[in-house]
Amino acid sequence: MTEVSIEIQQIFAKNQLNDLKRFMAKRQSLNAYTTFMMYGFHIFQSAGVLVTTIGTGYNLREVVWIGVGLNVLSSLINIFEKINVSVSTKLMKDIKAIRDGTYVDEGTIVNDVKKDSEPKSTSSGAADSVD
């Protein structure tokens, strides 16, 4: 091997090690935040339903809107939770690629809009439903 090839291999090896450490730390952090968000989602959703029900029962418009706001907040928390799970899954793919020796550089965290917007065909020719 030439000196250039050796240096290139060293750069790739160092990059893999640095990325692996960063990916594992980020996954640990995402998992902790996601757990917190799961509890928060259920707390805010339940509180929103309760507050909205009380506001409706006593005909208190302001209280109803507070309940609706709590439900909106719980929906946002749920969306962030799903994004965290998606990012964590993509990081795991990179971690597995490093382990398997097929890793070159980190993949894209953001979904490819064009790729995701195309309908997937099934054996019957119908498009799959989107979750």
Secondary structure, DSSP 8 states (H G I E B T S, - for coil): --HHHHHHHHHHHHHHHHHHHHHHHHHHHHHHHHHHHHHHHHHHHHHHHHHHHHHHHTT-HHHHHHHHHHHHHHHHHHHHHHHHHHHHHHHHHHHHHHHHT---S---SS--HHHHHS--B-TTS-B----
